[in-house]
Amino acid sequence: MKKQNSLADWILRFVKGMFIGTGFILPGVSGGALAAIFGIYERIITFLAHITRNFKENVLFLMPVGFGLIAGIFLLSFPISFLLNAYEVQVLWFFIGCILGTLPLLWKQAGRKGRKPKHLGAMAVSFVLSFILLICGEGFVSGGSIPQSIGSWVIVGAVIGLGVIVPGLSPSNFLVYMGMYEPMTTGIKTLDFAVIIPIGIGAAVCVLLLSRLMDYIFRKAYSGLFHCILGVVFSSTLMIVPRGYNYLSAGALLCLLLCAAGVALGYWMGTLEERYKPE
């Protein structure tokens, strides 16, 4: 029975890792937020901030998460690249539904250690500031993209690393604005190591440099940080709402149905943690 439970836990952590991997490939979705919802974010950050502490135990626990994350990124790069080109509006509404479905559990997670008016104020300020930054970022790269080079791919990796460190931050949103999202998914799909290796280096450096800081902030100001994260989630969700689409057309019904399907999927993803508590 113990071996069966151990295998079931391993498979569950692998599946969670796959979902977390979607946060690095799907616009509007945060891998860090999904890790928080699944109840393993704090363990990841604590491990990265104090690698030598309980090293073997943490590696064995997080190994299936890492395998699942890599599998999720590579497997999704194929259909997502195709679907975004062919059905961008409909796919984005499905993504929006996924985010909306996870919000109730993310709200619950934010209030796990208390919720005060100052936390709601921090959430509001975070929403306004991040919304302004996202608008500015969209305008900055509108009509163009950052030239592709080793340096720019390292920057892309650092942005993805921020998505690990800061739950609620969707790196893909910024990559879309930078004009680097489609080249990135193509590079992953074709196993272009001139793209993959610099991205991996940038992500690793960012995570290792900032994990200790995030671990400290979470220990000192858990509720405040999580409510700030919620503000970022709200603003980034608004920013990926497709604009300029005729919502009086028949296609709007499909957008609505896909959004509802996304809400159901997102809520189910969140309730996995309610059913299976982490070790």
Buried (B, 14 or more C-beta within 10 A) or exposed (E): EEEEEEEEBBEBBBBBBBBBBBBBBBBBBBBBBBBBBBBBBBBBBBBBBBEEEEEEEBEEBBBBBBBBBEBBBBBBBEEBBEBBEEBEBBBBBBBBBBBBBBBEBBBEBBBEEEBEEEBEEBBBEBBEBBBEBBBEBBEEBEEEBBEBEEEBBBBBBBBBBBBBBBBBBBBBBBBBBBBBBBBBBEBBBEEBEEBBBBBBBBBBBBBBEBBBEBBEBBEEBBBBBBBBBBBBBBBBBBBBEBEEBEEEEEBBEBBEBBBBBBBEBBBEBBBBBEEBEBE
